[in-house]
Structures are given as C-alpha cells and as structure tokens.
Amino acid sequence: MKKYILAMLLGCLFMASCNETDCSYLNEFKLVESTTNYSAKACSGYILYDGGLGDATVSATSSEEWCKVSADASKVYISLDDNTSIDSRTAMVTLTCGNQTKRVPVTQLGCITEFSKDSVYTSAFNKAMSIDYKARNTFGFEITGLPEWVSYTLTEDGIHFDVQANKTGVGRRGSAVIKALNVGKTQTVDFVQYSIDDLGGKWVSLSYNLIEGRNDTLIVDVDINKTDSTVTITGLCDTDFGRIPVVGKLTKDGSYEFVGCTTIASIGGVYDVVQYSLTSTGTLYTKANYTQKCIFNYFKDYQACYFVDNNGVEGVEIAGLIVRLVDPSTGKSKGNLAAFTDLVLIR
C-alpha cells in the first residue's frame, strides 16, 4: 500500500513538471515551414514551428531593423521594409524558448531598375509615333513633363508612348521625365518632329579647323535636293578655287550623312576635289562606307544638327572630313583644301 501511494505521488510530480512553461523540460521544438522568397517590395512572411509546446512561450528577434518580427504559439510573423538597393540583403531571425534556440536566415531580393538605352525618338516627316519604351522598376514609374501632344500607358514591359502627328508647320521637341519610384533614378526621353525641309537654309557651323589649328565659326548654307537625295553645305571650304561644297546624302530616316571618299567637284579638268572621312585622331580614312551622320534636334531657343559617327565597320570612329585636290591622272594628292572635326550646325 505504501508503495502504491509513493507511485501516485511521483506521477503527480511528473505531470506538474510537464505543465511548466520552461522549454527545457520539453522535447526539442522543430521548424516546420517558412517563407523562402521575399521580394524587394515591402512584404510579409512567417516561420511555422512545431505546435507541441503546450503553454511554452517562444520569443523571436531580428538582427536587422528592416526585418520586424513577432511570435505566437505556432508562428513567427515577419514584416520587411522596401529594399531600394540593387543588392540582396539578409537578416538573421532567432527563435528562443528557454534554453533552446533556432536561427533562420531571411533574405530579401534587391530592387531591379532598368532604363532603355534609347532616349531620343525622331520623326523627320512630322508623322505620328507609337513607341514602346522598355524599362523595369520593382516599384513602378512616375511620368511627368509630357507635352499635350504626347500620351502614355504603363505596360508590363515598360511604357508605351503615343505621339500625335505634327501639323503645326514648324518643328517641335517635347520631353518626358521618367522617375523610377523609391530608388531616386530618372531618365529624360525626347520626342522630336520636323520636316526634311527644316534641314535646309542658313546655319552657323562650329568646328575645329585642323589645318589652321583653331576653332571656326562660319556662316554656311545647307541645300536639300530631294530629287537626288543630296545635301550640299557651302561655306565650310572657302578656298582660292572658290566655295567648294561639302556633299552628303539624305538617309531614309530623314537625317543626312557625309560619305567618305567621294568626288564632289572638278576644277578646270585638272584636279578632282575629293571628300574623305577623317578619324578622331586625324587619320585619313578612304573607305566609302564610313559615314558621319547628322542628328537633328529642336530645343527651346535654338535648333542644332550634331554630326556623329554612324558606326561603320572595324571599330573606326569617324570624327570629321577632309577635302583635298587629287590629280585624276595619277590619283595623287595635290594638297588639302579644308579639314575639320567636331562639326555642329546651330541656328
């Protein structure tokens, strides 16, 4: 009988011990499930642990301020702030119950922000334009500064712009400022509409004169001939032989370009005047498929035509033109008439 009473007392003592809230008396608690993918946007998740702890209390702490945690009887709740960096980041969440500890890494992806490389869209024929601008930002975009003749729609791949046809009779330029929300990055996109006729007329040319070793500012005339698609600039080469023209070709997009190694005139049947391409280091380049293209743009107070390398082949950068006399019977040069780089037309 005494043995039976003693056994009863020991059993009650054991049951009382198991109802204590100290996790050290329990079997090891286990992690059951947790959220594994956290996007750069503010988001939430959880860590689910074994619910067989009775009244035991589990506490949770985070190693980083941007990762906030709280716990109940079966879950740790996780709340993450926006990650505006392009880099991923990781916080360590620690679960503690008595003398038992579990550590769970929580990794949040970085922000993705990409703008299109194209930032100028041009119609040389005043036509309407439909533009799909490729861009991505985790937090979306805000578009400001649009002229009334341009509208936009946000798409899965970026932004779609609709530009109305230009019926004003003069060239125009408008801009849109694209702001990547939450990351502090912007890009300005320009829309330019003009007529090929706008390329002609009087301009002021700015260039570097390689022969004289100085910067030149000259008044030049640009003549557009749509019949044979030529563009003739006079005033750049004023010589003892007269005003030797520099000749270019209209392109399909309505701009024009200088073409290397082109015979542009003949003087008295004795000399040919030949136009060559010139590299950025001042080296003559004679292949005809190297060009320098005029990129036309309207601004608030002026118009400009910038001449840029049109990316021929072999990686040669074309930066200017040289006009020289050549003896047609021998093909040998008889001297340079003009040589210039960094050409810009302004008016």
Residue, then its C-alpha position, 0 to 999 in steps of 0.5 A: m500500500k505504501k508503495y502504491i501511494l509513493a507511485m501516485l505521488l511521483g506521477c503527480l510530480f511528473m505531470a506538474s513538471c510537464n505543465e511548466t512553461d520552461c522549454s527545457y523540460l520539453n522535447e526539442f521544438k522543430l521548424v516546420e515551414s517558412t517563407t523562402n522568397y521575399s521580394a524587394k517590395a515591402c512584404s510579409g512572411y512567417i516561420l511555422y514551428d512545431g505546435g507541441l509546446g503546450d503553454a511554452t512561450v517562444s520569443a523571436t528577434s531580428s538582427e536587422e531593423w528592416c526585418k520586424v518580427s513577432a511570435d505566437a504559439s505556432k508562428v513567427y510573423i515577419s514584416l520587411d521594409d522596401n529594399t531600394s538597393i540593387d543588392s540582396r540583403t539578409a537578416m538573421v531571425t532567432l527563435t528562443c524558448g528557454n534554453q533552446t534556440k533556432r536561427v533562420p536566415v531571411t533574405q530579401l531580393g534587391c530592387i531591379t531598375e532598368f532604363s532603355k538605352d534609347s532616349v531620343y525618338t525622331s520623326a523627320f516627316n512630322k508623322a505620328m509615333s507609337i513607341d514602346y519604351k522598355a524599362r523595369n522598376t520593382f516599384g513602378f514609374e512616375i511620368t511627368g513633363l509630357p507635352e499635350w501632344v504626347s500620351y502614355t500607358l504603363t505596360e508590363d514591359g515598360i511604357h508605351f508612348d503615343v505621339q500625335a502627328n505634327k501639323t503645326g508647320v514648324g518643328r517641335r521637341g517635347s520631353a518626358v521625365i521618367k522617375a523610377l519610384n523609391v530608388g531616386k533614378t530618372q531618365t529624360v526621353d525626347f520626342v522630336q518632329y520636323s520636316i526634311d525641309d527644316l534641314g535646309g537654309k542658313w546655319v552657323s557651323l562650329s568646328y575645329n579647323l585642323i589645318e589652321g589649328r583653331n576653332d571656326t565659326l562660319i556662316v554656311d548654307v545647307d541645300i536639300n535636293k530631294t530629287d537626288s537625295t543630296v545635301t550640299i553645305t557651302g561655306l565650310c571650304d572657302t578656298d582660292f578655287g572658290r566655295i567648294p561644297v561639302v556633299g552628303k546624302l539624305t538617309k531614309d530616316g530623314s537625317y543626312e550623312f557625309v560619305g567618305c571618299t567621294t568626288i564632289a567637284s572638278i576644277g578646270g579638268v585638272y584636279d578632282v576635289v575629293q571628300y574623305s572621312l577623317t578619324s578622331t585622331g586625324t587619320l585619313y580614312t578612304k573607305a566609302n562606307y564610313t559615314q558621319k551622320c547628322i542628328f537633328n534636334y529642336f530645343k527651346d531657343y535654338q535648333a542644332c544638327y550634331f554630326v556623329d559617327n554612324n558606326g561603320v565597320e572595324g571599330v573606326e570612329i569617324a570624327g570629321l572630313i577632309v577635302r583635298l585636290v587629287d590629280p585624276s591622272t595619277g590619283k595623287s594628292k595635290g594638297n588639302l583644301a579644308a579639314f575639320t572635326d567636331l562639326v555642329l550646325i546651330r541656328 
